[in-house]
Amino acid sequence: MKPTTYFNFLYGLAVILGGIMAYRAENQLTSLFVEVLLGVGILINSYFMYKKNKYSFYIAILFAVTLTIFFAYNFAISNAFWPGALTAIGVFIIILTLVKIFRIAGPE
């Protein structure tokens, strides 16, 4: 369970840094607000994943899907590297978390 927790923690830090970088580089207040808010949510959720809370994996997928859609939209508009990279990382986090859920609970 720890690798998934650590990847989610690092993803939360990357999201927060991405929001700060977007605000400083292009003065995007929306990116700052959304990314910092959801990044802090991912960091808090990582703590619950570490404590082996079953529902935290579903919440991690919800955060990752929401951010993947947000970053894919930003990438489609701007063709910048950072939203594209975070979209790819978000898809990786979704797949990693789904694999972990199916390994723990099994397909139902």
C-alpha positions in Angstrom: 0.0 0.0 0.0 2.9 2.3 0.5 4.0 2.9 -3.1 0.5 4.1 -4.0 0.5 6.4 -1.0 3.9 7.8 -1.9 3.0 8.3 -5.6 -0.2 10.2 -4.5 1.7 12.3 -2.0 4.3 13.3 -4.7 1.4 13.9 -7.2 -0.2 16.3 -4.6 3.1 18.2 -4.3 3.5 18.4 -8.1 -0.1 19.7 -8.4 0.5 22.4 -5.8 3.8 23.4 -7.4 2.1 23.4 -10.8 -0.5 25.8 -9.6 2.1 28.2 -8.1 4.1 28.0 -11.3 1.1 28.7 -13.5 0.2 31.7 -11.4 3.7 33.1 -11.4 4.3 32.5 -15.1 1.0 33.4 -16.7 -1.0 35.0 -13.8 -3.7 32.3 -13.9 -5.6 32.7 -10.7 -8.0 29.8 -11.6 -5.1 27.4 -11.9 -3.7 28.6 -8.6 -6.9 28.1 -6.7 -7.9 24.8 -8.3 -4.5 23.2 -8.2 -3.6 24.3 -4.6 -7.0 23.3 -3.3 -7.0 19.9 -4.9 -3.3 19.4 -4.2 -3.9 19.9 -0.5 -6.8 17.5 -0.7 -4.5 14.9 -2.3 -2.0 15.4 0.5 -4.6 14.9 3.2 -6.0 11.9 1.3 -2.5 10.4 1.2 -2.4 10.4 4.9 -5.6 8.4 5.0 -4.2 6.1 2.4 -1.2 5.5 4.6 -3.6 4.7 7.5 -5.2 2.1 5.2 -8.6 3.7 5.0 -10.5 1.8 2.3 -12.5 4.8 1.0 -9.4 6.9 0.5 -8.5 5.0 -2.7 -11.9 6.0 -4.2 -11.3 9.6 -3.2 -7.8 9.4 -4.8 -9.4 8.3 -8.1 -11.9 11.2 -7.9 -9.1 13.7 -7.4 -7.0 12.2 -10.2 -9.9 12.1 -12.7 -10.9 15.7 -11.9 -7.4 17.0 -12.2 -6.7 14.9 -15.4 -9.8 16.5 -17.0 -8.6 20.0 -15.9 -5.1 19.5 -17.1 -6.2 18.0 -20.4 -8.4 21.0 -21.0 -5.5 23.4 -20.2 -3.2 21.4 -22.4 -5.6 21.4 -25.3 -5.9 25.2 -25.1 -2.2 26.1 -24.4 -0.1 23.2 -25.7 2.2 23.9 -22.7 4.4 21.1 -21.3 3.3 21.2 -17.6 -0.4 20.5 -18.1 0.4 17.7 -20.5 2.9 16.2 -18.1 0.5 16.4 -15.2 -2.2 14.8 -17.4 0.0 11.9 -18.0 0.9 11.6 -14.3 -2.8 11.8 -13.4 -3.6 8.9 -15.8 -0.7 6.9 -14.2 -2.1 7.6 -10.7 -5.6 6.5 -11.8 -4.3 3.3 -13.2 -2.1 2.6 -10.2 -4.9 3.2 -7.7 -7.4 1.1 -9.7 -4.9 -1.8 -9.7 -4.5 -1.4 -6.0 -8.3 -1.4 -5.4 -8.8 -4.6 -7.5 -5.9 -6.3 -5.8 -7.3 -5.5 -2.3 -11.1 -6.0 -3.0 -11.1 -8.1 -6.2 -13.4 -7.4 -9.1 -17.0 -7.5 -7.9 
